[in-house]
Amino acid sequence: MLMPAALDVRPPSVTTTGFADGLGRRSIRFDREGGTTLECLHVRPELAAFEHALRGQAQAIMGLDDERLVRVRAFERNDGRLVIVSELLAGDRLSDIIEARAAGESAVSGIDAAFGFLLQILPALSAMHGVSVVHGALGPGRIVLTTTAQVVIADTIYGTALPRLNLSRHRLWNELGVAVPPSVGAVRLDASADVAQAALAALMLALGRSVTGVNPGALAGLIREVAEIAQIRGGESLAERVREFFASTLPMAGRRSEVTAEQAAADARAIASRQLGEDTCLAALADFARYDAPETRKPVPEIRRSAAIAVVVPEPPTIMAEPVRPAVVTTRAQDAPVPSPPTPVSPSPEATVRIEAEPPAGYAPPRLARILE
């Protein structure tokens, strides 16, 4: 079945199809009725036991009707395994953007982009917490930056189920990217943990690299590094405010953060408005997301779009006709007649979507293929 390509404007994230983490494995599906692309999370078996709780969280998110939160569309069973179907946004996961920026040179101030991110994600978390929904596993891989630089939170319904898995601090960090400080009693994946995870993602933006391979006990050193970046950006006053913000929100050793999303949002806005400029921060975040350098961008070719695969169809070559020459009579048998130039093949007037169940192994969308080289 073929559908108009206008239904989807960007290829899915590199880490969407086949991406597996502590929540499960993801695949994508095309919704013929709604004309949209959906993400299917085949959840880890342990989480399936808490389907009732997950449904309750999904209903609460649906009731908010907040475009900053990805909504669940359906709960299904596939070979006895729970599959949760959600919207797939046109955009990139924050983890992809950070990875791409780390691979090249960035001309964007990391501090500005970090606070542009905080200005958006903290109010979204505050709205979630207002209806008693805790994310529990917030991280760059579960945050999407849309084509309009809007921060959207994905996988929002697992906060009540994850604590029941009783994962160790080591497994939380290595499987879910959740940093829990040592020596603070039992693990708590609560609202303050969401704030800490948002601050950790902002820290990565400020540094311009991922810290998921770093021991959570090393966060103090990373805060000092970010403060140095802030000092270069705006002097000692900004550096001190930035240091205080991250020290109060991140899970430091021996101390549990109790900062609410509402309070953290107010603190971030105060720093942005007084010392950076809110518009400057939001613009820096948008620039950070555009990790393809302007000078390397090329005109967009015609694209044959698939829900799972974007196949680039190049423009046909332009064949220049040779000038007309007088006919030459020859008696040499070895001379062959001059062939007429081929007629250019006109491209199809409109791109199409070919429905594919799964992309081939190792496939990466053309737009981001260079990241994986």
MARPARO-284895 format. One record per residue (C-alpha): residue in three letters; x, y, z. Coordinates in steps of 0.001 Angstrom, whole numbers, plus 500000, padded with zeros to 6 digits. Each point is the difference from the previous one (the first is absolute). Layout:
ALAXYZ;...
***
This chain:
MET500000500000500000;LEU501310503454499076;MET499229503184501919;PRO501026503655499466;ALA503397500859501443;ALA498669503177501609;LEU498754497936502918;ASP503534499826501415;VAL502546502794499719;ARG503104498492501572;PRO501510496555500353;PRO499669498440503443;SER502833500256502455;VAL502956497689499593;THR499222498612503446;THR496319499324499316;THR499948496835497909;GLY501493497025501784;PHE501208502184502872;ALA499958498082503279;ASP500545501302503512;GLY498839499229503512;LEU496344500443499017;GLY499981497647497016;ARG500461499912496228;ARG498477502460497526;SER498621499615496493;ILE497864502279497849;ARG496681499586498232;PHE497983502009497496;ASP496396500779500956;ARG498001499837496756;GLU496868501452501571;GLY501592503006501676;GLY502784500495497479;THR502650500122502738;THR503070498053501046;LEU499891498270503385;GLU502653498623502338;CYS499498496550501514;LEU501814499258503251;HIS500254496257500670;VAL500424500396503747;ARG502314497878502105;PRO498077497009501390;GLU500189501170503622;LEU498066503184499187;ALA497114498104498410;ALA498855498925503465;PHE499127503633500755;GLU497798500599496965;HIS497141501321502128;ALA502235502665501559;LEU501412500924496588;ARG496496500467498620;GLY499157502329502873;GLN503058502149499293;ALA499142500083496299;GLN496492501246500791;ALA501400502770502197;ILE502340501154497217;MET497160499879497481;GLY497888502158502299;LEU502677502700500071;ASP499854500337496199;ASP503457501565500147;GLU502013500121496770;ARG503204499823502066;LEU499167496414501034;VAL499827497038497612;ARG496641498250500294;VAL499360496255499947;ARG497676498846497228;ALA499460496331500875;PHE500949497004502118;GLU500396496781498008;ARG501233496438500399;ASN502413498440497519;ASP500931496362500597;GLY499056500478503635;ARG502230503049500379;LEU498660503443500903;VAL500428502616497261;ILE499283503672500717;VAL499237502116496933;SER500742503741500139;GLU500281502956497663;LEU503291500346498106;LEU500926503647499678;ALA501789501683497110;GLY503248500841501728;ASP503135498566501559;ARG500742498448503344;LEU502171502228502144;SER502507497154500289;ASP500482500039496207;ILE500523503759499962;ILE502547499913502809;GLU501835497139498303;ALA500109501880496701;ARG501251503193501660;ALA502672498092501894;ALA501276498598496696;GLY500676503472498566;GLU500660503595500895;SER497106501987501485;ALA499853503779499741;VAL497043500172502395;SER500470500975503633;GLY499192496884502007;ILE498797502050502971;ASP497425501859497908;ALA498705496782498419;ALA499872498256503388;PHE497815502706501525;GLY497834500178496885;PHE499375496303500587;LEU499260500508503716;LEU497537502802499203;GLN497909497445498120;ILE500406496673501753;LEU499556501106503616;PRO496507501517499466;ALA499025496806498140;LEU501147497915502973;SER498101502301502344;ALA496813499339498002;MET500584496234500240;HIS500662500100503717;GLY496857502085500455;VAL497896496962499047;SER502170497586502031;VAL501874498607496996;VAL503714499346500522;HIS502185499067497055;GLY502560497954501903;ALA502435499520497099;LEU500445503415498412;GLY503096500300497834;PRO501257501281496621;GLY498797496836498257;ARG496427500685501193;ILE499916503692499112;VAL499195501167496463;LEU500843503367498485;THR497484500630497221;THR500581501749496692;THR498848503245501668;ALA502428499561502943;GLN497189499001502379;VAL501118497721502851;VAL497680496987500327;ILE500232497262502645;ALA499481496377498904;ASP499418496782501981;THR498129501854502736;ILE497956497157501506;TYR502549497743501724;GLY500602501918503217;THR497714497842502147;ALA501283496679498627;LEU503769500529499936;PRO500466500246503794;ARG498327496588500366;LEU502775498386497956;ASN502406500718502885;LEU502901500727497667;SER503351500755501588;ARG501667503392499592;HIS502457498396497601;ARG497236498584497784;LEU497984503217500091;TRP503011501908498715;ASN501172497461497409;GLU496602498863498697;LEU497887503145500366;GLY502515502831500414;VAL498464500989503347;ALA502545501388502471;VAL499302499160503640;PRO502461501370502581;PRO501714497468502259;SER499448499812503745;VAL496601501674500129;GLY497863497036501014;ALA497545498178497774;VAL499732500869496318;ARG497176502475499332;LEU498807500648496458;ASP497788502938500922;ALA499310503539498771;SER503340501280501302;ALA501738497240498017;ASP498294501326496858;VAL501369503483500731;ALA503468498544500535;GLN499819498136496691;ALA498916503170498177;ALA502955501830501545;LEU502300497156498936;ALA498799500311496389;ALA500592503770500171;LEU503486499317501347;MET500721497897496913;LEU498785502833497773;ALA502267502453501789;LEU502988497663499672;GLY499154499056496429;ARG500410496286500668;SER498311497042501663;VAL500963499011503543;THR498186496664500095;GLY503334498196500143;VAL501107502017503030;ASN499664498829503592;PRO497129501952501622;GLY502360500702502893;ALA502021502231497652;LEU497203502559499567;ALA501742502537502258;GLY502895500214497552;LEU497604500441497081;ILE498246502855501803;ARG503347501757500417;GLU500643499545496281;VAL496630501529499106;ALA500662502906502382;GLU503235500694498123;ILE498082500069496715;ALA497498502406501569;GLN502811502251501199;ILE501324500295496456;ARG496464500776498810;GLY498976502580502609;GLY502555500475502741;GLU500245498945503638;SER496429500956500912;LEU498492497718497351;ALA502432497224500880;GLU498945500077503658;ARG496275499980499169;VAL500458497093497582;ARG502048498059502544;GLU497347500523502687;PHE497204498904497664;PHE501604496697499008;ALA501277499286503508;SER496454500366501367;THR498249497921497344;LEU502458497191499204;PRO500268496891502217;MET503232500675501871;ALA501687497340502139;GLY498574499816503515;ARG497137502394499272;ARG496540499587498520;SER498647502895497956;GLU496506501128500978;VAL499592502832497478;THR496607499996498271;ALA499588500510496269;GLU498150503254500669;GLN502825501373502161;ALA502697498843497576;ALA498110501630497121;ALA499882503299501904;ASP503730499813500757;ALA500887499202496383;ARG497806502828498722;ALA501630502462502390;ILE503472499118498700;ALA498873500066496370;SER498110503290500188;ARG502483501955502118;GLN503318498814498623;LEU499497498281496658;GLY496704501073498434;GLU497127497532499608;ASP499695500562496248;THR503752499526499633;CYS499818496691501862;LEU497089498678497940;ALA501721501026496766;ALA503211498284501140;LEU498077496777500632;ALA498537500159496489;ASP503482500576498562;PHE501369497114502053;ALA497380497703498487;ARG501022500957496468;TYR503194498014500153;ASP500358499886496185;ALA502332502903499261;PRO498348502587497679;GLU502835499864497469;THR499580496242499568;ARG496249500030499509;LYS498833499091496508;PRO496644500428498224;VAL497580497334501137;PRO499564497368497252;GLU496730498343499186;ILE499379497439502718;ARG498078496763499801;ARG498924499818503628;SER499316496864501965;ALA498681499816503537;ALA503168498105500784;ILE502297500943497111;ALA500757503208498143;VAL501387499133496549;VAL501698502872498212;VAL499084500147496306;PRO502602502197498261;GLU499065502459497299;PRO500445498529496487;PRO503125501239498210;THR499599502874497576;ILE501252498863496611;MET501182502748497677;ALA499317499413496305;GLU503043500148497767;PRO500063502714497298;VAL498740498886496593;ARG502831499155497595;PRO499838499340496248;ALA499723496342499116;VAL503306498383499044;VAL500086497199497465;THR502550497342500796;THR500807496582498633;ARG501695498708503117;ALA498051496974501218;GLN501267500302503549;ASP498306503378500532;ALA496792499563501942;PRO497031502368499663;VAL499903502780502561;PRO497211499205502511;SER497406502605500782;PRO500269501490503500;PRO497622498321502478;THR496909501874501023;PRO500108501171503669;VAL497549498146502239;SER497762502412501844;PRO499619499329503706;SER496645499062501422;PRO498064503218500754;GLU499502499029503589;ALA501961497968502489;THR498419496918501490;VAL500087497953503157;ARG500655496266499782;ILE498772498167503062;GLU502725497819501491;ALA499614497785503057;GLU503640500230501075;PRO503091501737498549;PRO502956497857498913;ALA502633499206502600;GLY502521502777500465;TYR497927502588498137;ALA500357503661501041;PRO498010502878498445;PRO502082501902497385;ARG499796503250501936;LEU501889498567502951;ALA501995497278498304;ARG503174502044500275;ILE499786499887503777;LEU500427496249499995;GLU503009499919497637;
***
